[in-house]
């Protein structure tokens, strides 16, 4: 779990999510990051790249949360 928190923070920064989106992203993507990107060393955009490469395997909830956060960011 301790390793998961930094991964989630990196994933949140990837989408430049607003504070209100962070909780939703953490909740929606925790299992996906742990399952699909657990072997990825954070830094240098590697988590972002992992999420891009595995986007089609992310859960529906995670994909939706990421898309929603990006849409809200674009609306600002």
PDB file with SEQRES, HELIX, SHEET and CRYST1 records, atoms N, CA, C and O in Angstrom:
SEQRES   1 A   76  UNK UNK UNK UNK UNK UNK UNK UNK UNK UNK UNK UNK UNK          
SEQRES   2 A   76  UNK UNK UNK UNK UNK UNK UNK UNK UNK UNK UNK UNK UNK          
SEQRES   3 A   76  UNK UNK UNK UNK UNK UNK UNK UNK UNK UNK UNK UNK UNK          
SEQRES   4 A   76  UNK UNK UNK UNK UNK UNK UNK UNK UNK UNK UNK UNK UNK          
SEQRES   5 A   76  UNK UNK UNK UNK UNK UNK UNK UNK UNK UNK UNK UNK UNK          
SEQRES   6 A   76  UNK UNK UNK UNK UNK UNK UNK UNK UNK UNK UNK                  
HELIX    1 AA1 UNK A    2  UNK A   15  1                                  14    
HELIX    2 AA2 UNK A   19  UNK A   36  1                                  18    
HELIX    3 AA3 UNK A   46  UNK A   53  1                                   8    
HELIX    4 AA4 UNK A   55  UNK A   57  5                                   3    
HELIX    5 AA5 UNK A   60  UNK A   74  1                                  15    
CRYST1    1.000    1.000    1.000  90.00  90.00  90.00 P 1           1          
ATOM      1  N   UNK A   1       0.817  -1.194   0.000  1.00  0.00           N  
ATOM      2  CA  UNK A   1       0.000   0.000   0.000  1.00  0.00           C  
ATOM      3  C   UNK A   1       0.862   1.262   0.000  1.00  0.00           C  
ATOM      4  O   UNK A   1       0.504   2.244  -0.650  1.00  0.00           O  
ATOM      5  N   UNK A   2       1.984   1.257   0.710  1.00  0.00           N  
ATOM      6  CA  UNK A   2       2.847   2.433   0.746  1.00  0.00           C  
ATOM      7  C   UNK A   2       3.405   2.755  -0.626  1.00  0.00           C  
ATOM      8  O   UNK A   2       3.585   3.926  -0.963  1.00  0.00           O  
ATOM      9  N   UNK A   3       3.680   1.740  -1.419  1.00  0.00           N  
ATOM     10  CA  UNK A   3       4.184   1.976  -2.765  1.00  0.00           C  
ATOM     11  C   UNK A   3       3.076   2.502  -3.673  1.00  0.00           C  
ATOM     12  O   UNK A   3       3.343   3.230  -4.629  1.00  0.00           O  
ATOM     13  N   UNK A   4       1.850   2.138  -3.376  1.00  0.00           N  
ATOM     14  CA  UNK A   4       0.718   2.530  -4.205  1.00  0.00           C  
ATOM     15  C   UNK A   4       0.428   4.027  -4.114  1.00  0.00           C  
ATOM     16  O   UNK A   4       0.061   4.645  -5.114  1.00  0.00           O  
ATOM     17  N   UNK A   5       0.584   4.607  -2.946  1.00  0.00           N  
ATOM     18  CA  UNK A   5       0.270   6.024  -2.776  1.00  0.00           C  
ATOM     19  C   UNK A   5       1.096   6.906  -3.708  1.00  0.00           C  
ATOM     20  O   UNK A   5       0.516   7.757  -4.383  1.00  0.00           O  
ATOM     21  N   UNK A   6       2.436   6.750  -3.782  1.00  0.00           N  
ATOM     22  CA  UNK A   6       3.183   7.569  -4.737  1.00  0.00           C  
ATOM     23  C   UNK A   6       2.758   7.329  -6.180  1.00  0.00           C  
ATOM     24  O   UNK A   6       2.736   8.263  -6.981  1.00  0.00           O  
ATOM     25  N   UNK A   7       2.426   6.103  -6.515  1.00  0.00           N  
ATOM     26  CA  UNK A   7       1.974   5.819  -7.876  1.00  0.00           C  
ATOM     27  C   UNK A   7       0.701   6.579  -8.191  1.00  0.00           C  
ATOM     28  O   UNK A   7       0.542   7.112  -9.289  1.00  0.00           O  
ATOM     29  N   UNK A   8      -0.205   6.627  -7.225  1.00  0.00           N  
ATOM     30  CA  UNK A   8      -1.451   7.343  -7.439  1.00  0.00           C  
ATOM     31  C   UNK A   8      -1.215   8.844  -7.549  1.00  0.00           C  
ATOM     32  O   UNK A   8      -1.844   9.515  -8.368  1.00  0.00           O  
ATOM     33  N   UNK A   9      -0.323   9.366  -6.739  1.00  0.00           N  
ATOM     34  CA  UNK A   9      -0.031  10.790  -6.813  1.00  0.00           C  
ATOM     35  C   UNK A   9       0.569  11.149  -8.164  1.00  0.00           C  
ATOM     36  O   UNK A   9       0.265  12.205  -8.719  1.00  0.00           O  
ATOM     37  N   UNK A  10       1.411  10.286  -8.688  1.00  0.00           N  
ATOM     38  CA  UNK A  10       1.991  10.522 -10.007  1.00  0.00           C  
ATOM     39  C   UNK A  10       0.900  10.459 -11.069  1.00  0.00           C  
ATOM     40  O   UNK A  10       0.859  11.289 -11.977  1.00  0.00           O  
ATOM     41  N   UNK A  11       0.027   9.483 -10.951  1.00  0.00           N  
ATOM     42  CA  UNK A  11      -1.055   9.361 -11.926  1.00  0.00           C  
ATOM     43  C   UNK A  11      -1.947  10.582 -11.896  1.00  0.00           C  
ATOM     44  O   UNK A  11      -2.395  11.050 -12.942  1.00  0.00           O  
ATOM     45  N   UNK A  12      -2.209  11.102 -10.713  1.00  0.00           N  
ATOM     46  CA  UNK A  12      -3.028  12.300 -10.602  1.00  0.00           C  
ATOM     47  C   UNK A  12      -2.328  13.478 -11.252  1.00  0.00           C  
ATOM     48  O   UNK A  12      -2.965  14.268 -11.950  1.00  0.00           O  
ATOM     49  N   UNK A  13      -1.033  13.607 -11.034  1.00  0.00           N  
ATOM     50  CA  UNK A  13      -0.320  14.733 -11.634  1.00  0.00           C  
ATOM     51  C   UNK A  13      -0.271  14.620 -13.147  1.00  0.00           C  
ATOM     52  O   UNK A  13      -0.188  15.632 -13.842  1.00  0.00           O  
ATOM     53  N   UNK A  14      -0.320  13.413 -13.660  1.00  0.00           N  
ATOM     54  CA  UNK A  14      -0.329  13.207 -15.104  1.00  0.00           C  
ATOM     55  C   UNK A  14      -1.520  13.913 -15.733  1.00  0.00           C  
ATOM     56  O   UNK A  14      -1.398  14.539 -16.786  1.00  0.00           O  
ATOM     57  N   UNK A  15      -2.646  13.811 -15.095  1.00  0.00           N  
ATOM     58  CA  UNK A  15      -3.852  14.402 -15.654  1.00  0.00           C  
ATOM     59  C   UNK A  15      -4.058  15.826 -15.185  1.00  0.00           C  
ATOM     60  O   UNK A  15      -5.027  16.471 -15.583  1.00  0.00           O  
ATOM     61  N   UNK A  16      -3.143  16.343 -14.327  1.00  0.00           N  
ATOM     62  CA  UNK A  16      -3.287  17.681 -13.763  1.00  0.00           C  
ATOM     63  C   UNK A  16      -4.659  17.862 -13.140  1.00  0.00           C  
ATOM     64  O   UNK A  16      -5.287  18.911 -13.282  1.00  0.00           O  
ATOM     65  N   UNK A  17      -5.109  16.838 -12.457  1.00  0.00           N  
ATOM     66  CA  UNK A  17      -6.443  16.847 -11.869  1.00  0.00           C  
ATOM     67  C   UNK A  17      -6.570  17.901 -10.788  1.00  0.00           C  
ATOM     68  O   UNK A  17      -5.627  18.174 -10.045  1.00  0.00           O  
ATOM     69  N   UNK A  18      -7.737  18.477 -10.714  1.00  0.00           N  
ATOM     70  CA  UNK A  18      -8.029  19.404  -9.651  1.00  0.00           C  
ATOM     71  C   UNK A  18      -8.208  18.614  -8.360  1.00  0.00           C  
ATOM     72  O   UNK A  18      -8.434  17.404  -8.385  1.00  0.00           O  
ATOM     73  N   UNK A  19      -8.106  19.301  -7.253  1.00  0.00           N  
ATOM     74  CA  UNK A  19      -8.170  18.646  -5.949  1.00  0.00           C  
ATOM     75  C   UNK A  19      -9.422  17.786  -5.810  1.00  0.00           C  
ATOM     76  O   UNK A  19      -9.357  16.698  -5.237  1.00  0.00           O  
ATOM     77  N   UNK A  20     -10.537  18.242  -6.312  1.00  0.00           N  
ATOM     78  CA  UNK A  20     -11.779  17.486  -6.159  1.00  0.00           C  
ATOM     79  C   UNK A  20     -11.765  16.187  -6.964  1.00  0.00           C  
ATOM     80  O   UNK A  20     -12.531  15.271  -6.662  1.00  0.00           O  
ATOM     81  N   UNK A  21     -10.912  16.094  -7.976  1.00  0.00           N  
ATOM     82  CA  UNK A  21     -10.839  14.886  -8.793  1.00  0.00           C  
ATOM     83  C   UNK A  21      -9.900  13.831  -8.195  1.00  0.00           C  
ATOM     84  O   UNK A  21     -10.003  12.649  -8.522  1.00  0.00           O  
ATOM     85  N   UNK A  22      -9.004  14.254  -7.336  1.00  0.00           N  
ATOM     86  CA  UNK A  22      -7.980  13.329  -6.836  1.00  0.00           C  
ATOM     87  C   UNK A  22      -8.556  12.125  -6.123  1.00  0.00           C  
ATOM     88  O   UNK A  22      -8.115  10.998  -6.346  1.00  0.00           O  
ATOM     89  N   UNK A  23      -9.536  12.354  -5.269  1.00  0.00           N  
ATOM     90  CA  UNK A  23     -10.141  11.243  -4.544  1.00  0.00           C  
ATOM     91  C   UNK A  23     -10.806  10.252  -5.488  1.00  0.00           C  
ATOM     92  O   UNK A  23     -10.687   9.039  -5.316  1.00  0.00           O  
ATOM     93  N   UNK A  24     -11.502  10.778  -6.479  1.00  0.00           N  
ATOM     94  CA  UNK A  24     -12.172   9.907  -7.447  1.00  0.00           C  
ATOM     95  C   UNK A  24     -11.159   9.089  -8.233  1.00  0.00           C  
ATOM     96  O   UNK A  24     -11.375   7.902  -8.480  1.00  0.00           O  
ATOM     97  N   UNK A  25     -10.053   9.718  -8.627  1.00  0.00           N  
ATOM     98  CA  UNK A  25      -9.022   8.995  -9.368  1.00  0.00           C  
ATOM     99  C   UNK A  25      -8.357   7.936  -8.507  1.00  0.00           C  
ATOM    100  O   UNK A  25      -8.129   6.815  -8.961  1.00  0.00           O  
ATOM    101  N   UNK A  26      -8.046   8.286  -7.269  1.00  0.00           N  
ATOM    102  CA  UNK A  26      -7.434   7.305  -6.367  1.00  0.00           C  
ATOM    103  C   UNK A  26      -8.336   6.093  -6.211  1.00  0.00           C  
ATOM    104  O   UNK A  26      -7.890   4.949  -6.287  1.00  0.00           O  
ATOM    105  N   UNK A  27      -9.600   6.366  -5.992  1.00  0.00           N  
ATOM    106  CA  UNK A  27     -10.553   5.275  -5.781  1.00  0.00           C  
ATOM    107  C   UNK A  27     -10.731   4.441  -7.056  1.00  0.00           C  
ATOM    108  O   UNK A  27     -10.736   3.211  -7.008  1.00  0.00           O  
ATOM    109  N   UNK A  28     -10.875   5.115  -8.174  1.00  0.00           N  
ATOM    110  CA  UNK A  28     -11.195   4.423  -9.424  1.00  0.00           C  
ATOM    111  C   UNK A  28     -10.009   3.664 -10.019  1.00  0.00           C  
ATOM    112  O   UNK A  28     -10.205   2.650 -10.690  1.00  0.00           O  
ATOM    113  N   UNK A  29      -8.775   4.140  -9.784  1.00  0.00           N  
ATOM    114  CA  UNK A  29      -7.620   3.578 -10.486  1.00  0.00           C  
ATOM    115  C   UNK A  29      -6.658   2.781  -9.609  1.00  0.00           C  
ATOM    116  O   UNK A  29      -5.681   2.234 -10.121  1.00  0.00           O  
ATOM    117  N   UNK A  30      -6.906   2.703  -8.326  1.00  0.00           N  
ATOM    118  CA  UNK A  30      -5.959   2.035  -7.420  1.00  0.00           C  
ATOM    119  C   UNK A  30      -5.662   0.602  -7.851  1.00  0.00           C  
ATOM    120  O   UNK A  30      -4.499   0.217  -7.970  1.00  0.00           O  
ATOM    121  N   UNK A  31      -6.688  -0.173  -8.080  1.00  0.00           N  
ATOM    122  CA  UNK A  31      -6.476  -1.572  -8.466  1.00  0.00           C  
ATOM    123  C   UNK A  31      -5.782  -1.691  -9.814  1.00  0.00           C  
ATOM    124  O   UNK A  31      -4.937  -2.565 -10.005  1.00  0.00           O  
ATOM    125  N   UNK A  32      -6.134  -0.821 -10.744  1.00  0.00           N  
ATOM    126  CA  UNK A  32      -5.515  -0.852 -12.075  1.00  0.00           C  
ATOM    127  C   UNK A  32      -4.020  -0.562 -11.989  1.00  0.00           C  
ATOM    128  O   UNK A  32      -3.211  -1.265 -12.595  1.00  0.00           O  
ATOM    129  N   UNK A  33      -3.657   0.474 -11.236  1.00  0.00           N  
ATOM    130  CA  UNK A  33      -2.244   0.810 -11.106  1.00  0.00           C  
ATOM    131  C   UNK A  33      -1.478  -0.314 -10.431  1.00  0.00           C  
ATOM    132  O   UNK A  33      -0.363  -0.648 -10.830  1.00  0.00           O  
ATOM    133  N   UNK A  34      -2.081  -0.891  -9.413  1.00  0.00           N  
ATOM    134  CA  UNK A  34      -1.422  -1.981  -8.696  1.00  0.00           C  
ATOM    135  C   UNK A  34      -1.255  -3.198  -9.609  1.00  0.00           C  
ATOM    136  O   UNK A  34      -0.217  -3.859  -9.585  1.00  0.00           O  
ATOM    137  N   UNK A  35      -2.260  -3.484 -10.396  1.00  0.00           N  
ATOM    138  CA  UNK A  35      -2.236  -4.661 -11.260  1.00  0.00           C  
ATOM    139  C   UNK A  35      -1.405  -4.469 -12.525  1.00  0.00           C  
ATOM    140  O   UNK A  35      -0.601  -5.332 -12.878  1.00  0.00           O  
ATOM    141  N   UNK A  36      -1.596  -3.354 -13.198  1.00  0.00           N  
ATOM    142  CA  UNK A  36      -0.995  -3.154 -14.511  1.00  0.00           C  
ATOM    143  C   UNK A  36       0.359  -2.464 -14.494  1.00  0.00           C  
ATOM    144  O   UNK A  36       1.161  -2.649 -15.409  1.00  0.00           O  
ATOM    145  N   UNK A  37       0.625  -1.663 -13.454  1.00  0.00           N  
ATOM    146  CA  UNK A  37       1.836  -0.846 -13.464  1.00  0.00           C  
ATOM    147  C   UNK A  37       2.692  -1.038 -12.210  1.00  0.00           C  
ATOM    148  O   UNK A  37       3.550  -0.206 -11.919  1.00  0.00           O  
ATOM    149  N   UNK A  38       2.472  -2.108 -11.476  1.00  0.00           N  
ATOM    150  CA  UNK A  38       3.187  -2.293 -10.211  1.00  0.00           C  
ATOM    151  C   UNK A  38       4.693  -2.452 -10.392  1.00  0.00           C  
ATOM    152  O   UNK A  38       5.456  -2.102  -9.492  1.00  0.00           O  
ATOM    153  N   UNK A  39       5.126  -2.959 -11.506  1.00  0.00           N  
ATOM    154  CA  UNK A  39       6.549  -3.153 -11.734  1.00  0.00           C  
ATOM    155  C   UNK A  39       7.252  -1.948 -12.329  1.00  0.00           C  
ATOM    156  O   UNK A  39       8.452  -1.993 -12.598  1.00  0.00           O  
ATOM    157  N   UNK A  40       6.509  -0.874 -12.534  1.00  0.00           N  
ATOM    158  CA  UNK A  40       7.063   0.318 -13.158  1.00  0.00           C  
ATOM    159  C   UNK A  40       7.664   1.220 -12.084  1.00  0.00           C  
ATOM    160  O   UNK A  40       7.016   1.528 -11.083  1.00  0.00           O  
ATOM    161  N   UNK A  41       8.909   1.639 -12.303  1.00  0.00           N  
ATOM    162  CA  UNK A  41       9.571   2.553 -11.380  1.00  0.00           C  
ATOM    163  C   UNK A  41       9.089   3.965 -11.664  1.00  0.00           C  
ATOM    164  O   UNK A  41       9.181   4.430 -12.800  1.00  0.00           O  
ATOM    165  N   UNK A  42       8.572   4.663 -10.642  1.00  0.00           N  
ATOM    166  CA  UNK A  42       8.095   6.029 -10.850  1.00  0.00           C  
ATOM    167  C   UNK A  42       9.218   6.966 -11.300  1.00  0.00           C  
ATOM    168  O   UNK A  42      10.388   6.780 -10.962  1.00  0.00           O  
ATOM    169  N   UNK A  43       8.825   7.960 -12.061  1.00  0.00           N  
ATOM    170  CA  UNK A  43       9.769   8.974 -12.526  1.00  0.00           C  
ATOM    171  C   UNK A  43       9.936   8.922 -14.032  1.00  0.00           C  
ATOM    172  O   UNK A  43       9.786   7.870 -14.653  1.00  0.00           O  
ATOM    173  N   UNK A  44      10.243  10.052 -14.599  1.00  0.00           N  
ATOM    174  CA  UNK A  44      10.508  10.114 -16.031  1.00  0.00           C  
ATOM    175  C   UNK A  44       9.312   9.812 -16.903  1.00  0.00           C  
ATOM    176  O   UNK A  44       9.474   9.473 -18.075  1.00  0.00           O  
ATOM    177  N   UNK A  45       8.113   9.927 -16.360  1.00  0.00           N  
ATOM    178  CA  UNK A  45       6.911   9.679 -17.151  1.00  0.00           C  
ATOM    179  C   UNK A  45       6.574   8.211 -17.339  1.00  0.00           C  
ATOM    180  O   UNK A  45       5.715   7.870 -18.151  1.00  0.00           O  
ATOM    181  N   UNK A  46       7.245   7.338 -16.594  1.00  0.00           N  
ATOM    182  CA  UNK A  46       7.025   5.897 -16.792  1.00  0.00           C  
ATOM    183  C   UNK A  46       5.625   5.436 -16.378  1.00  0.00           C  
ATOM    184  O   UNK A  46       5.048   4.566 -17.030  1.00  0.00           O  
ATOM    185  N   UNK A  47       5.074   6.006 -15.307  1.00  0.00           N  
ATOM    186  CA  UNK A  47       3.720   5.628 -14.893  1.00  0.00           C  
ATOM    187  C   UNK A  47       2.724   6.105 -15.949  1.00  0.00           C  
ATOM    188  O   UNK A  47       1.813   5.369 -16.327  1.00  0.00           O  
ATOM    189  N   UNK A  48       2.898   7.322 -16.416  1.00  0.00           N  
ATOM    190  CA  UNK A  48       2.032   7.842 -17.471  1.00  0.00           C  
ATOM    191  C   UNK A  48       2.094   6.933 -18.692  1.00  0.00           C  
ATOM    192  O   UNK A  48       1.064   6.585 -19.267  1.00  0.00           O  
ATOM    193  N   UNK A  49       3.301   6.553 -19.082  1.00  0.00           N  
ATOM    194  CA  UNK A  49       3.460   5.677 -20.248  1.00  0.00           C  
ATOM    195  C   UNK A  49       2.784   4.330 -20.023  1.00  0.00           C  
ATOM    196  O   UNK A  49       2.160   3.787 -20.934  1.00  0.00           O  
ATOM    197  N   UNK A  50       2.906   3.799 -18.829  1.00  0.00           N  
ATOM    198  CA  UNK A  50       2.248   2.528 -18.508  1.00  0.00           C  
ATOM    199  C   UNK A  50       0.738   2.660 -18.652  1.00  0.00           C  
ATOM    200  O   UNK A  50       0.080   1.784 -19.212  1.00  0.00           O  
ATOM    201  N   UNK A  51       0.194   3.764 -18.140  1.00  0.00           N  
ATOM    202  CA  UNK A  51      -1.251   3.960 -18.239  1.00  0.00           C  
ATOM    203  C   UNK A  51      -1.687   4.139 -19.688  1.00  0.00           C  
ATOM    204  O   UNK A  51      -2.754   3.669 -20.083  1.00  0.00           O  
ATOM    205  N   UNK A  52      -0.873   4.808 -20.468  1.00  0.00           N  
ATOM    206  CA  UNK A  52      -1.197   4.972 -21.889  1.00  0.00           C  
ATOM    207  C   UNK A  52      -1.173   3.620 -22.594  1.00  0.00           C  
ATOM    208  O   UNK A  52      -2.081   3.290 -23.357  1.00  0.00           O  
ATOM    209  N   UNK A  53      -0.127   2.844 -22.329  1.00  0.00           N  
ATOM    210  CA  UNK A  53       0.028   1.546 -22.992  1.00  0.00           C  
ATOM    211  C   UNK A  53      -1.031   0.543 -22.570  1.00  0.00           C  
ATOM    212  O   UNK A  53      -1.372  -0.356 -23.339  1.00  0.00           O  
ATOM    213  N   UNK A  54      -1.549   0.682 -21.373  1.00  0.00           N  
ATOM    214  CA  UNK A  54      -2.537  -0.279 -20.871  1.00  0.00           C  
ATOM    215  C   UNK A  54      -3.935   0.319 -20.804  1.00  0.00           C  
ATOM    216  O   UNK A  54      -4.826  -0.257 -20.179  1.00  0.00           O  
ATOM    217  N   UNK A  55      -4.137   1.472 -21.443  1.00  0.00           N  
ATOM    218  CA  UNK A  55      -5.417   2.171 -21.336  1.00  0.00           C  
ATOM    219  C   UNK A  55      -6.594   1.267 -21.680  1.00  0.00           C  
ATOM    220  O   UNK A  55      -7.627   1.319 -21.013  1.00  0.00           O  
ATOM    221  N   UNK A  56      -6.454   0.457 -22.693  1.00  0.00           N  
ATOM    222  CA  UNK A  56      -7.562  -0.418 -23.090  1.00  0.00           C  
ATOM    223  C   UNK A  56      -7.829  -1.515 -22.073  1.00  0.00           C  
ATOM    224  O   UNK A  56      -8.884  -2.147 -22.118  1.00  0.00           O  
ATOM    225  N   UNK A  57      -6.901  -1.757 -21.157  1.00  0.00           N  
ATOM    226  CA  UNK A  57      -7.092  -2.767 -20.114  1.00  0.00           C  
ATOM    227  C   UNK A  57      -7.479  -2.154 -18.774  1.00  0.00           C  
ATOM    228  O   UNK A  57      -7.764  -2.885 -17.825  1.00  0.00           O  
ATOM    229  N   UNK A  58      -7.497  -0.815 -18.676  1.00  0.00           N  
ATOM    230  CA  UNK A  58      -7.935  -0.167 -17.447  1.00  0.00           C  
ATOM    231  C   UNK A  58      -9.414  -0.448 -17.231  1.00  0.00           C  
ATOM    232  O   UNK A  58     -10.162  -0.653 -18.187  1.00  0.00           O  
ATOM    233  N   UNK A  59      -9.822  -0.457 -15.992  1.00  0.00           N  
ATOM    234  CA  UNK A  59     -11.233  -0.676 -15.699  1.00  0.00           C  
ATOM    235  C   UNK A  59     -12.059   0.479 -16.250  1.00  0.00           C  
ATOM    236  O   UNK A  59     -11.556   1.583 -16.460  1.00  0.00           O  
ATOM    237  N   UNK A  60     -13.318   0.202 -16.475  1.00  0.00           N  
ATOM    238  CA  UNK A  60     -14.210   1.244 -16.980  1.00  0.00           C  
ATOM    239  C   UNK A  60     -14.234   2.441 -16.035  1.00  0.00           C  
ATOM    240  O   UNK A  60     -14.241   3.590 -16.477  1.00  0.00           O  
ATOM    241  N   UNK A  61     -14.246   2.169 -14.741  1.00  0.00           N  
ATOM    242  CA  UNK A  61     -14.284   3.247 -13.758  1.00  0.00           C  
ATOM    243  C   UNK A  61     -13.057   4.136 -13.819  1.00  0.00           C  
ATOM    244  O   UNK A  61     -13.173   5.358 -13.724  1.00  0.00           O  
ATOM    245  N   UNK A  62     -11.888   3.544 -13.975  1.00  0.00           N  
ATOM    246  CA  UNK A  62     -10.647   4.304 -14.063  1.00  0.00           C  
ATOM    247  C   UNK A  62     -10.616   5.120 -15.346  1.00  0.00           C  
ATOM    248  O   UNK A  62     -10.281   6.304 -15.317  1.00  0.00           O  
ATOM    249  N   UNK A  63     -10.956   4.512 -16.455  1.00  0.00           N  
ATOM    250  CA  UNK A  63     -10.974   5.240 -17.732  1.00  0.00           C  
ATOM    251  C   UNK A  63     -11.934   6.424 -17.661  1.00  0.00           C  
ATOM    252  O   UNK A  63     -11.613   7.522 -18.116  1.00  0.00           O  
ATOM    253  N   UNK A  64     -13.096   6.195 -17.096  1.00  0.00           N  
ATOM    254  CA  UNK A  64     -14.082   7.267 -16.984  1.00  0.00           C  
ATOM    255  C   UNK A  64     -13.570   8.387 -16.088  1.00  0.00           C  
ATOM    256  O   UNK A  64     -13.716   9.564 -16.421  1.00  0.00           O  
ATOM    257  N   UNK A  65     -12.969   8.032 -14.955  1.00  0.00           N  
ATOM    258  CA  UNK A  65     -12.440   9.051 -14.034  1.00  0.00           C  
ATOM    259  C   UNK A  65     -11.337   9.863 -14.700  1.00  0.00           C  
ATOM    260  O   UNK A  65     -11.286  11.082 -14.533  1.00  0.00           O  
ATOM    261  N   UNK A  66     -10.458   9.214 -15.450  1.00  0.00           N  
ATOM    262  CA  UNK A  66      -9.389   9.928 -16.149  1.00  0.00           C  
ATOM    263  C   UNK A  66      -9.953  10.849 -17.227  1.00  0.00           C  
ATOM    264  O   UNK A  66      -9.525  11.996 -17.356  1.00  0.00           O  
ATOM    265  N   UNK A  67     -10.906  10.349 -17.995  1.00  0.00           N  
ATOM    266  CA  UNK A  67     -11.519  11.166 -19.042  1.00  0.00           C  
ATOM    267  C   UNK A  67     -12.257  12.361 -18.443  1.00  0.00           C  
ATOM    268  O   UNK A  67     -12.174  13.473 -18.964  1.00  0.00           O  
ATOM    269  N   UNK A  68     -12.980  12.127 -17.346  1.00  0.00           N  
ATOM    270  CA  UNK A  68     -13.720  13.208 -16.701  1.00  0.00           C  
ATOM    271  C   UNK A  68     -12.781  14.279 -16.161  1.00  0.00           C  
ATOM    272  O   UNK A  68     -13.040  15.472 -16.320  1.00  0.00           O  
ATOM    273  N   UNK A  69     -11.685  13.855 -15.522  1.00  0.00           N  
ATOM    274  CA  UNK A  69     -10.713  14.809 -14.980  1.00  0.00           C  
ATOM    275  C   UNK A  69     -10.091  15.624 -16.113  1.00  0.00           C  
ATOM    276  O   UNK A  69      -9.904  16.834 -15.985  1.00  0.00           O  
ATOM    277  N   UNK A  70      -9.776  14.960 -17.210  1.00  0.00           N  
ATOM    278  CA  UNK A  70      -9.187  15.669 -18.351  1.00  0.00           C  
ATOM    279  C   UNK A  70     -10.182  16.650 -18.954  1.00  0.00           C  
ATOM    280  O   UNK A  70      -9.804  17.758 -19.336  1.00  0.00           O  
ATOM    281  N   UNK A  71     -11.445  16.257 -19.043  1.00  0.00           N  
ATOM    282  CA  UNK A  71     -12.474  17.138 -19.600  1.00  0.00           C  
ATOM    283  C   UNK A  71     -12.654  18.368 -18.714  1.00  0.00           C  
ATOM    284  O   UNK A  71     -12.790  19.482 -19.220  1.00  0.00           O  
ATOM    285  N   UNK A  72     -12.654  18.175 -17.399  1.00  0.00           N  
ATOM    286  CA  UNK A  72     -12.791  19.310 -16.490  1.00  0.00           C  
ATOM    287  C   UNK A  72     -11.584  20.240 -16.599  1.00  0.00           C  
ATOM    288  O   UNK A  72     -11.716  21.461 -16.515  1.00  0.00           O  
ATOM    289  N   UNK A  73     -10.409  19.646 -16.787  1.00  0.00           N  
ATOM    290  CA  UNK A  73      -9.193  20.449 -16.936  1.00  0.00           C  
ATOM    291  C   UNK A  73      -9.291  21.274 -18.212  1.00  0.00           C  
ATOM    292  O   UNK A  73      -8.947  22.456 -18.211  1.00  0.00           O  
ATOM    293  N   UNK A  74      -9.749  20.673 -19.287  1.00  0.00           N  
ATOM    294  CA  UNK A  74      -9.868  21.377 -20.562  1.00  0.00           C  
ATOM    295  C   UNK A  74     -10.916  22.486 -20.502  1.00  0.00           C  
ATOM    296  O   UNK A  74     -10.824  23.476 -21.228  1.00  0.00           O  
ATOM    297  N   UNK A  75     -11.901  22.315 -19.641  1.00  0.00           N  
ATOM    298  CA  UNK A  75     -12.948  23.318 -19.505  1.00  0.00           C  
ATOM    299  C   UNK A  75     -12.510  24.549 -18.732  1.00  0.00           C  
ATOM    300  O   UNK A  75     -13.237  25.542 -18.688  1.00  0.00           O  
ATOM    301  N   UNK A  76     -11.344  24.499 -18.129  1.00  0.00           N  
ATOM    302  CA  UNK A  76     -10.858  25.645 -17.341  1.00  0.00           C  
ATOM    303  C   UNK A  76      -9.958  26.531 -18.132  1.00  0.00           C  
ATOM    304  O   UNK A  76      -9.468  27.534 -17.614  1.00  0.00           O  
TER     305      UNK A  76                                                      
END                                                                             
